């Protein structure tokens, strides 16, 4: 019994000191976001290239208490945002790969903080561009901040932070779709 405890303790220590690699959840479309795109009128749009800006607040992979979280979309968080827009346009029956209107952009800030004992936070910011036949009709920066209950225990705090990433992106896109100038640029 003593040997089993020693083995279990050393195995636990090895796991805690090496950190692990996690995968962010695939994007799950927001029903409210999809409805907002549906209600915007008669248009179709495609999703163009999303780049990742260089900066301290735009990390890839995201560090969560010694673990790292990568995007499930080619290990790129800018591709995560592009996929999120594509999913929501598709569900709203507004996506067309050969449309004249194109949504593209640059991810400027992207980070989660699971270090808080009571609260975890997330920050995301992106520049969104809408072009029609090559002409820029919309160019704005949108951002979102998310908070969630966290814990001192990493086994609770880390999975909660991972789960909140999709919600953070939903919130970013909700702020984009709430902008009438963006919706008008799509038409």
C-alpha positions, 0 to 999 in steps of 0.5 A: 500500500505504501508503494502504491501511494508513493507511485501515485504521488510521483505520477501526480507530480510528473503530470503537474510539472510537465503541463499538457496540451489542450485543444480549444472546443470547436466553435458552436454557433450562437442562435442569437447571432444566426438570427441577427444575420437572418434578420439583416435582409437579403444578401450573401457573403463569403469569408475571406482570409483572417490574419493574426496580428503580432502583439503581446495580447495575441497569443498562440497557443494560449497558456493556462496555468502551465498548460497550452491550448491550441485552436482546432482549426489548423492551430490558428485562432484567426482561422477559428474566428473565420470558421465561426463567421462561416458557420453562422452565415451558413446557418443563416442561409447567407453564406455563398463561397462565390459571393461578391461580398467578402468578410475578412480581418485580423485577430489583434488580441486573444487571451484567456486568464485562468490564474484567478482563484475566483474569476477567470477572464478572456479578452479578444479583439479583431479588425473586421473588413467587408469588401464588395467587388474589391471595394472596402465598405466596412473596416472596424475593430470590435472586442469582447471581454468574458468573465466566469467563475474559476477556482484555486484548483487547476483541475477545475479552473483550466477546463472552465477556461477552455469551455469559455473560449467559444463563448468569448468568440460568440460575444465578439461576433455578437458585437459585430452583428449588433453594428448596423454599419456591418450589416448594411455593408453585407447588402 
